[in-house]
């Protein structure tokens, strides 16, 4: 029996995938895995029983990933599960950045007398350009970036994308009409609109700063539905005042960007659809179940992708540091019992590695303990089909 804790309200469509081998708890005591959305986990004391944490969403800033890695806790996210929801809001933001829709609606709400005549007289204050034929620069071609690029092209925009790390799957999904820029500067200098879809890393924090804005066309419109700190707020305010940026649409209302008529702040609605919440929950639950039951890892932010079909009824799953000769040390111990290895897979990600070994007989508790004593072994599990 596996015990699962939910830190936030998780869609019932996902939770119902847990069968009778699982129990859902509000308590962290003795849990095997945790499902979370936005709850802050950095101050939580995670028990040794926790094997996995699944974030029903893409970002994992609320999870102590480094601490989890050292404890052998696999942290999953659900990339792409909310991609369509975010894509739709980005397209809405694209139109909001051009057509002064928000300003016009707010003005119309103030009208009380002779409304039709006043509207005809005053609507000229809210003129904005069409997006047809304009150039959109898409920074980051992951699941969301690809969908935004394709949708914008379908609306008649010229679209150029930049992503030096584009995955094969993303490339397959990208329309052949999307131009792939060779450098970020190429996108910055030519785009009428720029939309940001990159993860928040040390290397990307404040990547949209004074230097970046100085390379852009005057009057450019910026969309940020990824992470607030990708944009330096002080620098974009200055770029607005200098006439470089004509409109900034962000899904992250924070201090420094509020109450500016050239900035539209949306209250973090990117993934706020019932479909998105269901998709994220379903993906998170499936990934947790596959790891707990089969030892497979898919969509982990701290450990490598590693999935292997069962070839026997016994499986050993080991998390260890990515250093030389680890596999030999592990297999030598298994061989002392005369047990054959039927199949094996080893993958690494940075300083960590993960090994799955299928054996033709069950490995004894004594040998499991001997493997556990190998320096740089972080965790070990024995699974039976």
Secondary structure as the mmCIF struct_conf table of DSSP 4:
data_model
#
loop_
_struct_conf.conf_type_id
_struct_conf.id
_struct_conf.beg_label_comp_id
_struct_conf.beg_label_asym_id
_struct_conf.beg_label_seq_id
_struct_conf.end_label_comp_id
_struct_conf.end_label_asym_id
_struct_conf.end_label_seq_id
STRN STRN1 UNK A 2 UNK A 6
BEND BEND1 UNK A 7 UNK A 8
HELX_RH_AL_P HELX_RH_AL_P1 UNK A 12 UNK A 15
TURN_TY1_P TURN_TY1_P1 UNK A 16 UNK A 17
TURN_TY1_P TURN_TY1_P2 UNK A 20 UNK A 21
STRN STRN2 UNK A 22 UNK A 25
BEND BEND2 UNK A 26 UNK A 26
TURN_TY1_P TURN_TY1_P3 UNK A 29 UNK A 30
BEND BEND3 UNK A 32 UNK A 32
STRN STRN3 UNK A 33 UNK A 36
BEND BEND4 UNK A 37 UNK A 38
TURN_TY1_P TURN_TY1_P4 UNK A 42 UNK A 43
TURN_TY1_P TURN_TY1_P5 UNK A 48 UNK A 49
STRN STRN4 UNK A 52 UNK A 55
BEND BEND5 UNK A 56 UNK A 58
TURN_TY1_P TURN_TY1_P6 UNK A 61 UNK A 62
BEND BEND6 UNK A 63 UNK A 63
HELX_RH_AL_P HELX_RH_AL_P2 UNK A 65 UNK A 71
TURN_TY1_P TURN_TY1_P7 UNK A 72 UNK A 72
STRN STRN5 UNK A 74 UNK A 76
TURN_TY1_P TURN_TY1_P8 UNK A 79 UNK A 82
HELX_RH_AL_P HELX_RH_AL_P3 UNK A 83 UNK A 99
HELX_RH_AL_P HELX_RH_AL_P4 UNK A 101 UNK A 109
TURN_TY1_P TURN_TY1_P9 UNK A 110 UNK A 110
BEND BEND7 UNK A 113 UNK A 114
HELX_RH_AL_P HELX_RH_AL_P5 UNK A 115 UNK A 122
HELX_RH_3T_P HELX_RH_3T_P1 UNK A 123 UNK A 126
TURN_TY1_P TURN_TY1_P10 UNK A 132 UNK A 133
STRN STRN6 UNK A 135 UNK A 139
BEND BEND8 UNK A 142 UNK A 142
HELX_RH_AL_P HELX_RH_AL_P6 UNK A 143 UNK A 154
TURN_TY1_P TURN_TY1_P11 UNK A 155 UNK A 156
STRN STRN7 UNK A 158 UNK A 162
TURN_TY1_P TURN_TY1_P12 UNK A 164 UNK A 165
HELX_RH_AL_P HELX_RH_AL_P7 UNK A 168 UNK A 173
BEND BEND9 UNK A 174 UNK A 174
TURN_TY1_P TURN_TY1_P13 UNK A 176 UNK A 177
BEND BEND10 UNK A 178 UNK A 178
STRN STRN8 UNK A 179 UNK A 180
BEND BEND11 UNK A 182 UNK A 183
HELX_RH_AL_P HELX_RH_AL_P8 UNK A 184 UNK A 190
BEND BEND12 UNK A 192 UNK A 192
STRN STRN9 UNK A 193 UNK A 196
TURN_TY1_P TURN_TY1_P14 UNK A 202 UNK A 206
STRN STRN10 UNK A 208 UNK A 208
BEND BEND13 UNK A 209 UNK A 209
HELX_RH_AL_P HELX_RH_AL_P9 UNK A 210 UNK A 214
TURN_TY1_P TURN_TY1_P15 UNK A 215 UNK A 215
BEND BEND14 UNK A 216 UNK A 216
HELX_LH_PP_P HELX_LH_PP_P1 UNK A 217 UNK A 217
TURN_TY1_P TURN_TY1_P16 UNK A 218 UNK A 219
STRN STRN11 UNK A 220 UNK A 224
BEND BEND15 UNK A 226 UNK A 226
HELX_RH_3T_P HELX_RH_3T_P2 UNK A 228 UNK A 230
STRN STRN12 UNK A 231 UNK A 231
HELX_RH_AL_P HELX_RH_AL_P10 UNK A 233 UNK A 241
TURN_TY1_P TURN_TY1_P17 UNK A 242 UNK A 243
BEND BEND16 UNK A 244 UNK A 244
STRN STRN13 UNK A 245 UNK A 250
BEND BEND17 UNK A 251 UNK A 251
TURN_TY1_P TURN_TY1_P18 UNK A 255 UNK A 256
BEND BEND18 UNK A 257 UNK A 257
TURN_TY1_P TURN_TY1_P19 UNK A 258 UNK A 259
TURN_TY1_P TURN_TY1_P20 UNK A 261 UNK A 262
STRN STRN14 UNK A 263 UNK A 265
BEND BEND19 UNK A 268 UNK A 268
TURN_TY1_P TURN_TY1_P21 UNK A 270 UNK A 271
BEND BEND20 UNK A 273 UNK A 273
HELX_RH_AL_P HELX_RH_AL_P11 UNK A 274 UNK A 294
STRN STRN15 UNK A 297 UNK A 297
BEND BEND21 UNK A 299 UNK A 299
STRN STRN16 UNK A 300 UNK A 300
BEND BEND22 UNK A 301 UNK A 303
STRN STRN17 UNK A 306 UNK A 306
BEND BEND23 UNK A 311 UNK A 313
STRN STRN18 UNK A 314 UNK A 321
TURN_TY1_P TURN_TY1_P22 UNK A 324 UNK A 325
HELX_RH_AL_P HELX_RH_AL_P12 UNK A 326 UNK A 335
TURN_TY1_P TURN_TY1_P23 UNK A 336 UNK A 338
STRN STRN19 UNK A 341 UNK A 349
TURN_TY1_P TURN_TY1_P24 UNK A 350 UNK A 351
STRN STRN20 UNK A 352 UNK A 359
BEND BEND24 UNK A 360 UNK A 361
HELX_LH_PP_P HELX_LH_PP_P2 UNK A 362 UNK A 364
HELX_RH_AL_P HELX_RH_AL_P13 UNK A 365 UNK A 372
TURN_TY1_P TURN_TY1_P25 UNK A 373 UNK A 373
BEND BEND25 UNK A 374 UNK A 374
TURN_TY1_P TURN_TY1_P26 UNK A 375 UNK A 376
STRN STRN21 UNK A 377 UNK A 384
#
